[in-house]
């Protein structure tokens, strides 16, 4: 089972701000797996896949 990232953990891993991660969640680019809309949480596997994809297409 994958670990769960908070907004802050996802932001640190991706090298972006917390508000950017929340926007990615609102835009359904990262799926909230358990937190509420104000403080979503994410599967670490999904955050890693997003980072790989974003790097391939030119940035996060």
Backbone atoms as SQL, in Angstrom:
CREATE TABLE atoms (id INTEGER PRIMARY KEY, chain TEXT, resi INTEGER, resn TEXT, atom TEXT, x REAL, y REAL, z REAL);
INSERT INTO atoms VALUES
  (1, 'A', 1, 'UNK', 'N', 0.843, -1.194, 0.000),
  (2, 'A', 1, 'UNK', 'CA', 0.000, 0.000, 0.000),
  (3, 'A', 1, 'UNK', 'C', 0.881, 1.247, 0.000),
  (4, 'A', 2, 'UNK', 'N', 0.447, 2.241, -0.761),
  (5, 'A', 2, 'UNK', 'CA', 1.209, 3.473, -0.887),
  (6, 'A', 2, 'UNK', 'C', 1.070, 4.323, 0.370),
  (7, 'A', 3, 'UNK', 'N', 2.079, 5.107, 0.617),
  (8, 'A', 3, 'UNK', 'CA', 2.006, 6.083, 1.695),
  (9, 'A', 3, 'UNK', 'C', 1.059, 7.201, 1.296),
  (10, 'A', 4, 'UNK', 'N', 0.628, 7.966, 2.278),
  (11, 'A', 4, 'UNK', 'CA', -0.257, 9.105, 2.043),
  (12, 'A', 4, 'UNK', 'C', 0.534, 10.386, 2.267),
  (13, 'A', 5, 'UNK', 'N', 0.408, 11.318, 1.323),
  (14, 'A', 5, 'UNK', 'CA', 1.049, 12.626, 1.433),
  (15, 'A', 5, 'UNK', 'C', 0.015, 13.666, 1.836),
  (16, 'A', 6, 'UNK', 'N', 0.399, 14.531, 2.744),
  (17, 'A', 6, 'UNK', 'CA', -0.391, 15.727, 3.033),
  (18, 'A', 6, 'UNK', 'C', -0.088, 16.756, 1.943),
  (19, 'A', 7, 'UNK', 'N', -0.790, 17.859, 1.968),
  (20, 'A', 7, 'UNK', 'CA', -0.509, 18.944, 1.025),
  (21, 'A', 7, 'UNK', 'C', 0.945, 19.391, 1.163),
  (22, 'A', 8, 'UNK', 'N', 1.401, 19.597, 2.395),
  (23, 'A', 8, 'UNK', 'CA', 2.774, 20.069, 2.624),
  (24, 'A', 8, 'UNK', 'C', 3.800, 19.061, 2.125),
  (25, 'A', 9, 'UNK', 'N', 3.561, 17.774, 2.360),
  (26, 'A', 9, 'UNK', 'CA', 4.498, 16.749, 1.901),
  (27, 'A', 9, 'UNK', 'C', 4.527, 16.673, 0.382),
  (28, 'A', 10, 'UNK', 'N', 3.363, 16.743, -0.252),
  (29, 'A', 10, 'UNK', 'CA', 3.305, 16.719, -1.717),
  (30, 'A', 10, 'UNK', 'C', 4.007, 17.947, -2.292),
  (31, 'A', 11, 'UNK', 'N', 3.777, 19.105, -1.678),
  (32, 'A', 11, 'UNK', 'CA', 4.410, 20.338, -2.151),
  (33, 'A', 11, 'UNK', 'C', 5.927, 20.238, -2.054),
  (34, 'A', 12, 'UNK', 'N', 6.414, 19.732, -0.946),
  (35, 'A', 12, 'UNK', 'CA', 7.862, 19.582, -0.780),
  (36, 'A', 12, 'UNK', 'C', 8.421, 18.614, -1.819),
  (37, 'A', 13, 'UNK', 'N', 7.767, 17.494, -2.016),
  (38, 'A', 13, 'UNK', 'CA', 8.225, 16.497, -2.984),
  (39, 'A', 13, 'UNK', 'C', 8.237, 17.067, -4.409),
  (40, 'A', 14, 'UNK', 'N', 7.205, 17.836, -4.747),
  (41, 'A', 14, 'UNK', 'CA', 7.098, 18.393, -6.091),
  (42, 'A', 14, 'UNK', 'C', 7.902, 19.673, -6.272),
  (43, 'A', 15, 'UNK', 'N', 8.310, 20.297, -5.170),
  (44, 'A', 15, 'UNK', 'CA', 9.057, 21.548, -5.258),
  (45, 'A', 15, 'UNK', 'C', 8.175, 22.733, -5.611),
  (46, 'A', 16, 'UNK', 'N', 6.936, 22.704, -5.121),
  (47, 'A', 16, 'UNK', 'CA', 5.984, 23.784, -5.384),
  (48, 'A', 16, 'UNK', 'C', 5.371, 24.246, -4.056),
  (49, 'A', 17, 'UNK', 'N', 4.519, 25.238, -4.113),
  (50, 'A', 17, 'UNK', 'CA', 3.855, 25.737, -2.914),
  (51, 'A', 17, 'UNK', 'C', 2.643, 24.877, -2.560),
  (52, 'A', 18, 'UNK', 'N', 2.212, 25.013, -1.317),
  (53, 'A', 18, 'UNK', 'CA', 0.996, 24.323, -0.874),
  (54, 'A', 18, 'UNK', 'C', -0.195, 24.729, -1.727),
  (55, 'A', 19, 'UNK', 'N', -0.294, 26.021, -2.055),
  (56, 'A', 19, 'UNK', 'CA', -1.439, 26.483, -2.843),
  (57, 'A', 19, 'UNK', 'C', -1.443, 25.866, -4.238),
  (58, 'A', 20, 'UNK', 'N', -0.276, 25.621, -4.806),
  (59, 'A', 20, 'UNK', 'CA', -0.197, 24.952, -6.119),
  (60, 'A', 20, 'UNK', 'C', -0.730, 23.523, -6.018),
  (61, 'A', 21, 'UNK', 'N', -0.382, 22.818, -4.954),
  (62, 'A', 21, 'UNK', 'CA', -0.871, 21.448, -4.772),
  (63, 'A', 21, 'UNK', 'C', -2.388, 21.446, -4.607),
  (64, 'A', 22, 'UNK', 'N', -2.911, 22.390, -3.845),
  (65, 'A', 22, 'UNK', 'CA', -4.366, 22.472, -3.685),
  (66, 'A', 22, 'UNK', 'C', -5.045, 22.768, -5.017),
  (67, 'A', 23, 'UNK', 'N', -4.409, 23.591, -5.845),
  (68, 'A', 23, 'UNK', 'CA', -4.968, 23.876, -7.171),
  (69, 'A', 23, 'UNK', 'C', -4.943, 22.628, -8.042),
  (70, 'A', 24, 'UNK', 'N', -3.861, 21.863, -7.976),
  (71, 'A', 24, 'UNK', 'CA', -3.799, 20.608, -8.729),
  (72, 'A', 24, 'UNK', 'C', -4.932, 19.673, -8.313),
  (73, 'A', 25, 'UNK', 'N', -5.248, 19.661, -7.028),
  (74, 'A', 25, 'UNK', 'CA', -6.354, 18.833, -6.537),
  (75, 'A', 25, 'UNK', 'C', -7.693, 19.365, -7.055),
  (76, 'A', 26, 'UNK', 'N', -7.892, 20.679, -6.998),
  (77, 'A', 26, 'UNK', 'CA', -9.151, 21.264, -7.503),
  (78, 'A', 26, 'UNK', 'C', -9.338, 20.977, -8.985),
  (79, 'A', 27, 'UNK', 'N', -8.229, 20.951, -9.731),
  (80, 'A', 27, 'UNK', 'CA', -8.279, 20.717, -11.171),
  (81, 'A', 27, 'UNK', 'C', -8.258, 19.221, -11.508),
  (82, 'A', 28, 'UNK', 'N', -8.334, 18.367, -10.477),
  (83, 'A', 28, 'UNK', 'CA', -8.347, 16.902, -10.632),
  (84, 'A', 28, 'UNK', 'C', -7.080, 16.352, -11.287),
  (85, 'A', 29, 'UNK', 'N', -5.965, 17.058, -11.104),
  (86, 'A', 29, 'UNK', 'CA', -4.681, 16.559, -11.573),
  (87, 'A', 29, 'UNK', 'C', -4.022, 15.692, -10.509),
  (88, 'A', 30, 'UNK', 'N', -4.432, 15.893, -9.268),
  (89, 'A', 30, 'UNK', 'CA', -4.093, 15.005, -8.153),
  (90, 'A', 30, 'UNK', 'C', -5.407, 14.665, -7.468),
  (91, 'A', 31, 'UNK', 'N', -5.629, 13.398, -7.199),
  (92, 'A', 31, 'UNK', 'CA', -6.887, 12.973, -6.581),
  (93, 'A', 31, 'UNK', 'C', -6.773, 12.902, -5.071),
  (94, 'A', 32, 'UNK', 'N', -7.716, 13.543, -4.414),
  (95, 'A', 32, 'UNK', 'CA', -7.813, 13.518, -2.964),
  (96, 'A', 32, 'UNK', 'C', -8.250, 12.116, -2.528),
  (97, 'A', 33, 'UNK', 'N', -7.451, 11.482, -1.659),
  (98, 'A', 33, 'UNK', 'CA', -7.768, 10.106, -1.249),
  (99, 'A', 33, 'UNK', 'C', -8.318, 10.002, 0.167),
  (100, 'A', 34, 'UNK', 'N', -8.605, 11.122, 0.798),
  (101, 'A', 34, 'UNK', 'CA', -9.145, 10.968, 2.137),
  (102, 'A', 34, 'UNK', 'C', -9.331, 12.227, 2.942),
  (103, 'A', 35, 'UNK', 'N', -8.658, 13.281, 2.593),
  (104, 'A', 35, 'UNK', 'CA', -8.822, 14.510, 3.345),
  (105, 'A', 35, 'UNK', 'C', -10.041, 15.268, 2.849),
  (106, 'A', 36, 'UNK', 'N', -10.368, 16.356, 3.524),
  (107, 'A', 36, 'UNK', 'CA', -11.472, 17.174, 3.038),
  (108, 'A', 36, 'UNK', 'C', -10.955, 18.130, 1.959),
  (109, 'A', 37, 'UNK', 'N', -11.842, 18.900, 1.379),
  (110, 'A', 37, 'UNK', 'CA', -11.458, 19.790, 0.282),
  (111, 'A', 37, 'UNK', 'C', -10.429, 20.829, 0.709),
  (112, 'A', 38, 'UNK', 'N', -10.489, 21.265, 1.969),
  (113, 'A', 38, 'UNK', 'CA', -9.554, 22.271, 2.456),
  (114, 'A', 38, 'UNK', 'C', -8.161, 21.691, 2.698),
  (115, 'A', 39, 'UNK', 'N', -8.083, 20.439, 3.098),
  (116, 'A', 39, 'UNK', 'CA', -6.801, 19.768, 3.371),
  (117, 'A', 39, 'UNK', 'C', -6.804, 18.368, 2.757),
  (118, 'A', 40, 'UNK', 'N', -6.685, 18.295, 1.436),
  (119, 'A', 40, 'UNK', 'CA', -6.699, 16.991, 0.786),
  (120, 'A', 40, 'UNK', 'C', -5.450, 16.173, 1.116),
  (121, 'A', 41, 'UNK', 'N', -5.536, 14.877, 0.915),
  (122, 'A', 41, 'UNK', 'CA', -4.385, 13.983, 1.033),
  (123, 'A', 41, 'UNK', 'C', -4.277, 13.183, -0.258),
  (124, 'A', 42, 'UNK', 'N', -3.070, 12.714, -0.532),
  (125, 'A', 42, 'UNK', 'CA', -2.798, 12.097, -1.822),
  (126, 'A', 42, 'UNK', 'C', -1.970, 10.829, -1.659),
  (127, 'A', 43, 'UNK', 'N', -2.189, 9.871, -2.533),
  (128, 'A', 43, 'UNK', 'CA', -1.356, 8.676, -2.592),
  (129, 'A', 43, 'UNK', 'C', 0.042, 9.100, -3.044),
  (130, 'A', 44, 'UNK', 'N', 1.059, 8.617, -2.349),
  (131, 'A', 44, 'UNK', 'CA', 2.435, 8.966, -2.736),
  (132, 'A', 44, 'UNK', 'C', 2.733, 8.471, -4.150),
  (133, 'A', 45, 'UNK', 'N', 2.180, 7.325, -4.520),
  (134, 'A', 45, 'UNK', 'CA', 2.398, 6.811, -5.879),
  (135, 'A', 45, 'UNK', 'C', 1.842, 7.769, -6.926),
  (136, 'A', 46, 'UNK', 'N', 0.671, 8.328, -6.662),
  (137, 'A', 46, 'UNK', 'CA', 0.067, 9.258, -7.609),
  (138, 'A', 46, 'UNK', 'C', 0.888, 10.549, -7.710),
  (139, 'A', 47, 'UNK', 'N', 1.372, 11.040, -6.584),
  (140, 'A', 47, 'UNK', 'CA', 2.194, 12.256, -6.602),
  (141, 'A', 47, 'UNK', 'C', 3.479, 11.997, -7.393),
  (142, 'A', 48, 'UNK', 'N', 4.083, 10.835, -7.205),
  (143, 'A', 48, 'UNK', 'CA', 5.299, 10.487, -7.955),
  (144, 'A', 48, 'UNK', 'C', 5.011, 10.392, -9.451),
  (145, 'A', 49, 'UNK', 'N', 3.878, 9.772, -9.826),
  (146, 'A', 49, 'UNK', 'CA', 3.509, 9.674, -11.243),
  (147, 'A', 49, 'UNK', 'C', 3.271, 11.050, -11.835),
  (148, 'A', 50, 'UNK', 'N', 2.598, 11.917, -11.081),
  (149, 'A', 50, 'UNK', 'CA', 2.363, 13.273, -11.572),
  (150, 'A', 50, 'UNK', 'C', 3.695, 13.991, -11.824),
  (151, 'A', 51, 'UNK', 'N', 4.627, 13.858, -10.893),
  (152, 'A', 51, 'UNK', 'CA', 5.927, 14.526, -11.049),
  (153, 'A', 51, 'UNK', 'C', 6.652, 14.017, -12.287),
  (154, 'A', 52, 'UNK', 'N', 6.647, 12.710, -12.492),
  (155, 'A', 52, 'UNK', 'CA', 7.312, 12.134, -13.678),
  (156, 'A', 52, 'UNK', 'C', 6.682, 12.664, -14.965),
  (157, 'A', 53, 'UNK', 'N', 5.354, 12.690, -15.024),
  (158, 'A', 53, 'UNK', 'CA', 4.665, 13.183, -16.196),
  (159, 'A', 53, 'UNK', 'C', 4.950, 14.661, -16.425),
  (160, 'A', 54, 'UNK', 'N', 4.843, 15.446, -15.368),
  (161, 'A', 54, 'UNK', 'CA', 5.075, 16.889, -15.484),
  (162, 'A', 54, 'UNK', 'C', 6.500, 17.183, -15.959),
  (163, 'A', 55, 'UNK', 'N', 7.468, 16.437, -15.481),
  (164, 'A', 55, 'UNK', 'CA', 8.854, 16.649, -15.903),
  (165, 'A', 55, 'UNK', 'C', 9.036, 16.292, -17.381),
  (166, 'A', 56, 'UNK', 'N', 8.319, 15.257, -17.841),
  (167, 'A', 56, 'UNK', 'CA', 8.426, 14.869, -19.252),
  (168, 'A', 56, 'UNK', 'C', 7.820, 15.910, -20.183),
  (169, 'A', 57, 'UNK', 'N', 6.773, 16.610, -19.717),
  (170, 'A', 57, 'UNK', 'CA', 6.122, 17.575, -20.613),
  (171, 'A', 57, 'UNK', 'C', 6.598, 19.002, -20.374),
  (172, 'A', 58, 'UNK', 'N', 7.593, 19.178, -19.530),
  (173, 'A', 58, 'UNK', 'CA', 8.226, 20.476, -19.436),
  (174, 'A', 58, 'UNK', 'C', 8.064, 21.238, -18.143),
  (175, 'A', 59, 'UNK', 'N', 7.644, 20.604, -17.084),
  (176, 'A', 59, 'UNK', 'CA', 7.608, 21.289, -15.797),
  (177, 'A', 59, 'UNK', 'C', 6.297, 21.127, -15.067),
  (178, 'A', 60, 'UNK', 'N', 6.375, 21.428, -13.785),
  (179, 'A', 60, 'UNK', 'CA', 5.225, 21.233, -12.915),
  (180, 'A', 60, 'UNK', 'C', 4.375, 22.449, -12.910);
